[in-house]
């Protein structure tokens, strides 16, 4: 089954412009029915802490856009949104949401590791639970950006049956080597496919160089979007990850 990584330079805090950009990229690279389309963290605004702009309203406009995309192409769509926190007034939740081909919500994951160094905990409440969803025989665990530096969350995902992890991010160019190395490490140690989808371009604070990738369970990069805007695709084989886990049963030694 195929995955499609949508890498682009989000217009700063401009949801309508980013909806249009995503639609244009997918029209040039139409996903097959049943495939998985992945957009970056906070795809509709860029990584801004301006909650009045980034947080969804009562109409959940970002969710609606993603659900409409899934119905339009008959595929699965995963992307990063910000929702108001239901328990803490004035706070948001940095989420990864996934919709199925019928537009139904399959998973809503809240970023567990909010980025302290960037001031994120001041406006985004941290999540506490790893979630999974089924796709094409895989069990998929969504994670968000800074989560990548904390391998315990990936282990928890594996214990819940995950064999495909999808990390969406706004990862700056000055730490891109960490990005690639950690994605490969998470794949190797968990004997799983790992997808990392990052933005490119720049915002008022940082520069980004994309490098959205698909990593095999052996740690090999099998698809790389490079540094520009575009969609990169890869075929994932469930039999490959299943066979490797049988041949090298290291996960049975987890403690």
C-alpha positions as CSV (number, residue, x, y, z in Angstrom):
1,X,0.0,0.0,0.0
2,X,1.2,3.5,-0.8
3,X,1.9,6.5,1.5
4,X,2.1,10.1,0.2
5,X,4.1,12.7,2.2
6,X,3.0,16.3,1.5
7,X,5.8,18.7,2.2
8,X,5.3,22.4,1.8
9,X,6.0,25.9,3.1
10,X,2.9,26.9,5.0
11,X,1.7,30.5,4.7
12,X,2.1,32.0,8.1
13,X,-1.1,31.9,10.1
14,X,-3.2,31.8,6.8
15,X,-5.5,28.8,6.8
16,X,-7.2,29.5,3.5
17,X,-3.9,29.9,1.7
18,X,-2.7,26.6,3.1
19,X,-5.8,24.7,2.3
20,X,-5.4,25.9,-1.3
21,X,-1.7,24.9,-1.4
22,X,-2.5,21.4,-0.1
23,X,-5.2,20.9,-2.7
24,X,-3.0,22.1,-5.5
25,X,-0.2,19.7,-4.5
26,X,-2.6,16.7,-4.3
27,X,-4.2,17.6,-7.6
28,X,-0.7,17.3,-9.2
29,X,0.0,14.1,-7.3
30,X,-3.4,12.4,-6.9
31,X,-3.3,9.7,-4.2
32,X,-4.7,6.3,-4.9
33,X,-7.9,5.2,-3.1
34,X,-7.0,3.5,0.2
35,X,-3.6,5.1,0.4
36,X,-2.4,7.2,3.3
37,X,-1.7,11.0,2.9
38,X,0.3,12.8,5.6
39,X,0.5,16.5,6.2
40,X,2.9,18.3,8.6
41,X,2.4,19.5,12.2
42,X,0.0,22.5,12.3
43,X,-0.3,22.3,8.5
44,X,-2.8,25.1,8.3
45,X,-0.8,27.9,10.0
46,X,2.8,26.9,10.6
47,X,4.1,26.4,14.2
48,X,2.6,29.5,15.7
49,X,1.6,29.9,19.4
50,X,-1.0,32.5,18.5
51,X,-4.0,30.5,19.7
52,X,-6.7,32.9,18.5
53,X,-5.5,32.2,14.9
54,X,-4.3,28.6,15.2
55,X,-7.0,26.9,17.3
56,X,-10.0,25.5,15.5
57,X,-13.3,27.2,16.1
58,X,-16.6,25.4,16.9
59,X,-16.9,24.4,13.3
60,X,-13.6,22.6,13.5
61,X,-12.5,24.0,10.1
62,X,-9.2,22.1,9.9
63,X,-10.9,18.8,10.7
64,X,-13.5,19.4,8.1
65,X,-10.9,20.2,5.5
66,X,-9.0,17.0,6.2
67,X,-12.2,14.9,6.2
68,X,-13.2,16.4,2.9
69,X,-9.8,15.5,1.4
70,X,-10.2,11.9,2.6
71,X,-13.7,11.7,1.0
72,X,-12.5,13.4,-2.2
73,X,-9.7,10.9,-2.9
74,X,-11.1,7.9,-1.1
75,X,-8.0,7.7,1.1
76,X,-6.8,8.1,4.6
77,X,-5.6,11.6,5.6
78,X,-3.4,12.5,8.6
79,X,-2.4,16.0,9.6
80,X,-1.6,18.4,12.4
81,X,-4.2,20.7,13.9
82,X,-4.7,22.7,17.1
83,X,-7.9,22.3,19.1
84,X,-9.1,24.2,22.2
85,X,-8.4,22.3,25.3
86,X,-11.7,21.2,26.9
87,X,-10.3,21.1,30.4
88,X,-7.9,24.1,30.6
89,X,-9.4,27.4,29.6
90,X,-7.2,29.5,27.3
91,X,-5.1,26.5,26.3
92,X,-4.9,24.5,23.1
93,X,-3.9,21.0,22.1
94,X,-1.4,20.2,19.4
95,X,-2.9,17.2,17.7
96,X,-2.4,14.7,15.0
97,X,-5.8,13.7,13.5
98,X,-6.6,11.0,11.0
99,X,-9.7,10.6,8.8
100,X,-10.8,7.6,6.8
101,X,-12.1,7.4,3.2
102,X,-15.7,8.0,4.4
103,X,-14.6,11.2,6.3
104,X,-14.9,9.6,9.7
105,X,-12.4,10.4,12.4
106,X,-10.1,7.4,13.1
107,X,-7.7,8.9,15.6
108,X,-7.0,12.0,17.6
109,X,-3.7,12.1,19.3
110,X,-2.4,15.0,21.5
111,X,1.3,15.7,21.5
112,X,2.7,14.3,24.7
113,X,6.0,16.2,24.7
114,X,5.2,19.9,24.2
115,X,8.4,21.8,23.2
116,X,9.6,23.5,26.4
117,X,12.6,25.1,24.7
118,X,10.2,26.9,22.3
119,X,7.7,28.0,24.9
120,X,4.9,25.6,23.7
121,X,3.8,24.5,27.2
122,X,2.6,28.0,27.8
123,X,-0.3,27.6,25.3
124,X,-0.6,23.9,24.5
125,X,-1.6,21.3,27.1
126,X,0.3,18.1,26.9
127,X,-1.3,14.8,26.0
128,X,-0.9,11.6,28.1
129,X,-1.9,8.7,25.9
130,X,-0.5,6.9,22.8
131,X,-3.2,6.0,20.3
132,X,-3.3,3.8,17.3
133,X,-5.5,3.2,14.3
134,X,-5.7,0.5,11.6
135,X,-4.7,1.1,8.0
136,X,-4.1,-1.5,5.2
137,X,-3.3,-4.2,7.8
138,X,-0.8,-2.0,9.6
139,X,-1.4,-0.7,13.2
140,X,-0.4,3.0,13.0
141,X,0.8,5.2,15.9
142,X,0.7,9.0,15.2
143,X,3.3,11.2,17.1
144,X,4.2,14.9,16.8
145,X,7.6,16.5,16.4
146,X,9.4,16.7,19.8
147,X,7.9,13.3,20.7
148,X,10.6,11.9,18.5
149,X,13.3,12.6,21.1
150,X,11.6,10.4,23.6
151,X,11.9,6.7,22.6
152,X,9.6,5.5,25.5
153,X,6.5,6.7,23.5
154,X,7.5,4.6,20.6
155,X,8.0,1.6,22.8
156,X,4.5,2.2,24.2
157,X,3.2,2.3,20.7
158,X,4.8,-1.1,19.9
159,X,3.3,-2.6,23.0
160,X,0.0,-1.5,21.7
161,X,0.7,-3.4,18.4
162,X,2.1,-0.6,16.3
163,X,4.3,-1.5,13.3
164,X,4.1,1.9,11.6
165,X,4.8,5.2,13.3
166,X,4.0,8.5,11.7
167,X,5.8,11.6,13.0
168,X,4.6,15.0,11.8
169,X,6.8,18.0,12.5
170,X,8.0,21.5,12.2
171,X,11.7,20.6,12.6
172,X,14.2,23.4,11.9
173,X,17.1,23.1,9.6
174,X,19.8,23.7,12.3
175,X,18.8,20.3,13.9
176,X,17.9,18.4,10.7
177,X,20.6,15.8,11.3
178,X,18.9,14.9,14.6
179,X,15.7,14.5,12.7
180,X,17.0,12.0,10.2
181,X,19.1,10.1,12.8
182,X,16.3,9.8,15.3
183,X,13.7,8.7,12.7
184,X,16.1,5.9,11.6
185,X,16.8,5.0,15.2
186,X,13.1,4.7,16.1
187,X,12.7,2.4,13.1
188,X,15.6,0.2,13.9
189,X,14.9,-0.3,17.6
190,X,11.2,-0.9,17.1
191,X,11.5,-3.1,13.9
192,X,8.9,-0.8,12.3
193,X,8.3,1.5,9.4
194,X,8.7,5.1,10.5
195,X,7.3,8.1,8.4
196,X,8.5,11.6,9.2
197,X,6.7,14.5,7.5
198,X,8.3,18.0,8.0
199,X,7.6,21.4,6.6
200,X,10.0,23.4,4.4
201,X,10.6,27.1,3.9
202,X,10.6,29.6,6.7
203,X,8.4,31.4,9.2
204,X,9.2,34.6,11.2
205,X,11.4,32.7,13.6
206,X,13.1,29.7,11.9
207,X,14.1,28.1,8.6
208,X,13.1,24.5,7.7
209,X,14.5,22.2,5.1
210,X,11.9,19.5,4.8
211,X,13.6,16.1,4.4
212,X,10.3,14.2,4.9
213,X,11.2,10.6,4.7
214,X,10.0,7.0,4.9
215,X,12.3,4.7,6.8
216,X,12.2,0.9,6.6
217,X,12.3,-1.4,9.6
218,X,16.0,-1.9,8.9
219,X,16.6,1.9,9.2
220,X,17.0,2.5,5.4
221,X,15.5,5.7,4.0
222,X,13.4,4.4,1.1
223,X,11.8,7.8,0.1
224,X,13.1,11.3,0.7
225,X,11.2,14.5,-0.3
226,X,14.4,16.6,-0.3
227,X,14.2,20.3,0.6
228,X,11.5,21.7,-1.7
229,X,7.8,21.6,-1.8
230,X,6.1,18.5,-3.3
231,X,4.7,15.1,-2.6
232,X,6.9,12.0,-2.2
233,X,5.4,8.6,-2.3
234,X,6.5,5.1,-1.2
235,X,5.1,1.6,-1.1
236,X,5.0,-0.1,2.3
237,X,4.9,-3.9,2.5
238,X,3.3,-5.4,5.6
239,X,4.9,-8.8,4.9
240,X,8.4,-7.2,5.2
241,X,7.9,-5.9,8.7
242,X,6.2,-9.0,9.8
243,X,9.0,-11.3,8.4
244,X,11.7,-9.2,10.0
245,X,10.1,-9.3,13.4
246,X,9.9,-13.1,13.1
247,X,13.5,-13.4,11.9
248,X,14.9,-11.1,14.5
249,X,12.5,-11.3,17.5
250,X,14.3,-8.6,19.6
251,X,10.9,-7.1,20.7
252,X,10.4,-10.2,22.8
253,X,13.2,-9.0,25.0
254,X,11.5,-5.7,25.9
255,X,11.3,-5.0,29.7
